[in-house]
Amino acid sequence: MILEKINVTFGGKLNLGDYNSVQIQISVTALAEDGETLTEISDALFATCREKVRAKALEFYQHREASIQ
């Protein structure tokens, strides 16, 4: 059995207005198990990372909107 490791990083910079910005980034690592391909794992990890970054970005935007009102 050969263990293969894959690391996925996803992120971006958000402009919050008034010369403020925030960098949101997440990295995850997984080991392939028997029968799994690195493509399957990377697709799943990328989807998870994207979901987490978007959720955190939404939190920042909601906080920004609440502070403006």
Helices and strands as residue ranges (DSSP letters): E 5-17, E 20-31, H 38-68
